């Protein structure tokens, strides 16, 4: 996201930005078209989010396959300093709501799984602290082994990575387009792509804004392309606190005979 302004990681900068932003939220002109994704969180704060993970596979001349898994993330701000935050997510699975649709029995290992990680003073992800615990839990679930912290962060904390992706940046209502890369679903090197992003709704009186990202495979970089690949994300932010009210992400991939989608909906519970 080179076309947007990164806001840095020093707590002093956050304090200054918050001091400036607290007045404009009520007094800036309606024509102001920018907003920052910053965590104005406090030690001890807690939030609960519902999460729906859906996968759909459509094969030509065959019935569609629909997988979905509903669960909750209980989030606690364990610590907040001038430099960073320590955050804990704990997953909980509602009873009786998933068995017949995901095709497996209740997940005792997933229930109560916790992820402890650090983010910068403006909310950008830094590192997963209890990565070995997370790795061991997923080994029990799937049997897949991950040997490094980087591989665990890349593969096993998708919800957290999506949640914190926009933090630390300033966006505007002007649509920005630039070159980027998409992770390769077949493995190997990332694929060249085109990305657009912008604030699609900004309402300071209602203390909220909506941010949209879209990425498409850059077909001009290939001699011949036989498949499609795209990512789309939409975030609804609370301006004054920096908490996300709702996040929707979907990846779509496919060709003439096979189409797949993988989606997350993360919603703040009142």
C-alpha positions in Angstrom: 0.0 0.0 0.0 2.7 2.4 -1.1 0.2 5.0 -2.2 -1.1 5.8 1.3 0.5 7.5 4.2 2.0 5.3 6.9 1.5 6.9 10.3 4.4 5.3 12.2 4.6 3.4 15.4 5.5 5.9 18.1 2.9 6.3 20.9 3.7 10.1 21.0 2.5 10.3 17.4 -0.7 8.5 18.2 -1.3 10.8 21.1 -0.8 13.9 18.9 -3.0 12.5 16.2 -5.7 11.6 18.7 -5.6 15.1 20.1 -5.9 16.5 16.6 -8.6 14.0 15.5 -10.8 14.5 18.6 -11.7 18.0 17.5 -12.1 17.4 13.8 -14.5 14.5 14.4 -17.0 17.2 15.3 -15.8 20.4 13.8 -14.0 19.7 10.5 -15.7 20.6 7.3 -17.8 17.9 5.7 -15.5 18.1 2.7 -12.6 16.6 4.6 -12.1 13.3 2.7 -9.4 11.5 4.8 -9.4 9.2 7.9 -6.7 7.2 9.7 -6.8 3.6 10.9 -5.4 3.9 14.4 -5.9 1.9 17.6 -7.0 4.2 20.4 -7.3 1.2 22.8 -6.8 1.0 26.5 -5.3 -1.7 28.7 -8.1 -4.0 30.0 -10.5 -3.3 27.1 -12.5 -6.3 25.9 -14.5 -7.0 22.8 -16.3 -10.0 21.4 -16.5 -10.6 17.6 -18.6 -13.2 15.8 -16.7 -14.9 12.9 -18.2 -16.8 9.9 -15.8 -18.6 7.7 -17.3 -19.8 4.4 -16.0 -21.8 1.5 -17.9 -22.6 -1.7 -16.7 -24.9 -4.5 -18.5 -25.1 -7.8 -17.5 -27.8 -10.2 -19.0 -27.8 -13.7 -21.8 -30.4 -14.0 -21.6 -31.2 -10.3 -23.4 -30.0 -7.2 -21.9 -27.1 -5.2 -20.1 -27.8 -2.0 -20.7 -25.3 0.9 -18.5 -25.3 4.0 -19.1 -22.9 6.9 -17.8 -22.6 10.4 -19.2 -20.0 12.9 -17.2 -19.1 16.0 -16.3 -16.1 18.3 -13.1 -14.3 19.1 -13.0 -12.8 22.6 -10.4 -10.0 22.5 -8.6 -8.5 25.5 -6.0 -5.7 25.5 -3.5 -7.2 27.9 -1.1 -4.3 27.9 -0.8 -0.8 26.3 2.5 1.1 26.3 4.0 4.0 24.4 5.5 1.6 21.9 3.0 -1.2 21.5 0.1 -3.3 22.6 -0.2 -6.9 23.8 -3.4 -8.5 22.6 -5.1 -11.8 23.3 -7.7 -13.5 21.2 -9.5 -16.5 22.5 -11.7 -18.6 20.2 -15.0 -20.1 21.3 -17.3 -22.4 19.3 -21.1 -22.2 19.7 -22.7 -25.5 20.7 -24.7 -27.3 18.0 -24.3 -24.8 15.2 -21.7 -26.3 13.0 -21.5 -30.1 13.1 -23.8 -31.0 10.2 -22.3 -28.3 7.9 -18.6 -28.8 8.4 -18.9 -32.5 8.4 -16.9 -33.1 11.6 -17.7 -33.5 15.3 -17.2 -30.6 17.8 -13.7 -29.2 17.9 -12.4 -29.5 21.5 -9.0 -28.3 20.6 -10.3 -25.2 18.8 -12.6 -24.3 21.7 -10.6 -22.1 24.0 -7.6 -21.7 21.7 -5.8 -18.5 22.5 -3.5 -16.3 20.4 -1.3 -13.7 22.1 0.5 -11.2 19.9 1.9 -7.7 19.7 0.8 -4.8 17.6 2.4 -1.4 17.2 1.1 1.7 18.9 -1.1 2.4 15.8 -2.3 -1.1 15.4 0.0 -2.8 12.8 0.7 -6.5 13.5 4.2 -7.2 14.9 4.5 -10.8 16.0 2.7 -13.8 17.4 4.0 -14.4 20.9 2.6 -17.9 21.7 3.2 -19.3 18.2 4.4 -22.7 19.5 1.1 -23.1 21.4 -0.9 -22.1 18.3 1.1 -24.5 16.1 0.6 -27.4 18.5 -3.1 -26.8 18.6 -3.4 -26.9 14.8 -1.3 -30.0 14.7 -3.9 -31.8 16.8 -6.7 -30.4 14.5 -5.2 -31.2 11.1 -1.9 -33.0 11.5 0.0 -30.4 9.5 3.3 -29.4 11.0 4.7 -25.8 10.9 8.3 -25.4 12.0 8.8 -21.7 12.3 7.1 -18.7 13.8 6.9 -17.1 10.4 5.1 -20.1 8.8 2.6 -20.1 11.7 1.9 -16.4 11.3 1.5 -16.8 7.5 -0.8 -19.8 7.6 -2.7 -20.1 11.0 -3.8 -16.6 12.0 -5.7 -15.4 9.0 -8.4 -13.7 11.0 -5.8 -11.6 12.9 -3.8 -10.7 9.8 -7.0 -9.6 8.0 -8.2 -7.6 11.1 -5.0 -5.6 11.4 -4.1 -5.2 7.7 -5.2 -1.5 7.4 -4.0 -0.2 10.7 -1.3 2.4 10.7 -2.3 4.0 7.4 -4.3 7.1 6.4 -6.8 6.7 3.6 -8.9 9.1 1.5 -12.1 9.0 -0.5 -10.0 9.2 -3.7 -9.6 5.8 -5.3 -5.9 4.8 -5.5 -4.7 2.1 -7.9 -1.2 0.5 -7.8 0.7 -2.7 -8.5 0.8 -5.3 -5.8 1.1 -9.1 -5.4 -1.4 -11.9 -4.6 -0.4 -15.0 -2.7 -0.3 -18.0 -5.1 -3.0 -20.6 -4.2 -0.9 -23.2 -5.9 2.2 -22.3 -3.9 5.4 -20.8 -5.2 6.1 -17.1 -6.0 3.4 -14.5 -5.4 1.5 -13.4 -8.5 1.5 -9.8 -9.9 -1.8 -8.0 -9.3 -3.5 -4.6 -9.4 -4.9 -3.1 -6.2 -7.4 -0.4 -5.6 -8.5 1.1 -2.3 -10.5 4.0 -1.0 -12.8 5.2 1.7 -16.3 4.6 0.3 -18.2 6.2 3.2 -17.1 8.8 5.7 -19.5 10.0 8.4 -17.9 11.9 11.2 -21.2 12.8 12.9 -22.0 9.0 13.1 -18.3 8.3 14.1 -17.6 5.8 11.3 -16.1 5.2 8.0 -16.0 2.4 5.5 -12.8 1.3 3.7 -12.7 -0.9 0.6 -9.8 -2.9 -1.0 -9.9 -4.8 -4.2 -7.1 -6.9 -5.9 -7.2 -8.5 -9.3 -4.7 -10.7 -11.0 -2.7 -8.6 -13.5 -3.3 -10.5 -16.6 -1.1 -8.3 -18.7 1.9 -9.8 -16.9 1.1 -13.3 -18.4 1.3 -14.6 -22.0 -1.8 -16.6 -21.4 -4.1 -16.8 -18.4 -6.5 -19.7 -17.9 -7.8 -18.8 -14.4 -9.1 -15.8 -12.4 -8.0 -14.7 -9.0 -9.2 -11.8 -6.9 -9.4 -10.5 -3.3 -12.0 -8.1 -1.9 -12.1 -6.6 1.6 -14.4 -4.1 3.3 -13.9 -2.6 6.7 -16.3 -0.6 8.8 -14.4 1.4 11.4 -15.4 3.3 14.5 -13.5 6.6 14.1 -13.1 7.6 17.8 -11.8 4.2 19.1 -10.3 2.5 16.1 -12.2 -0.7 16.7 -13.6 -2.5 13.6 -17.4 -2.8 13.6 -17.5 -5.2 10.6 -15.0 -6.8 8.3 -15.8 -8.8 5.2 -13.1 -10.5 3.1 -13.5 -12.9 0.1 -11.0 -14.5 -2.2 -12.4 -15.9 -5.5 -10.5 -18.1 -7.8 -11.3 -20.4 -10.7 -11.4 -21.3 -14.3 -14.0 -22.5 -16.8 -14.6 -25.8 -15.0 -13.9 -24.9 -11.3 -14.8 -21.9 -9.2 -14.0 -21.5 -5.5 -14.5 -18.8 -2.9 -13.1 -18.4 0.6 -14.8 -15.7 2.8 -14.6 -14.3 6.4 -17.2 -12.1 8.0 -16.1 -10.6 11.3 -18.7 -8.6 13.2 -18.5 -6.7 16.5 -21.1 -8.0 19.0 -23.0 -5.4 21.0 
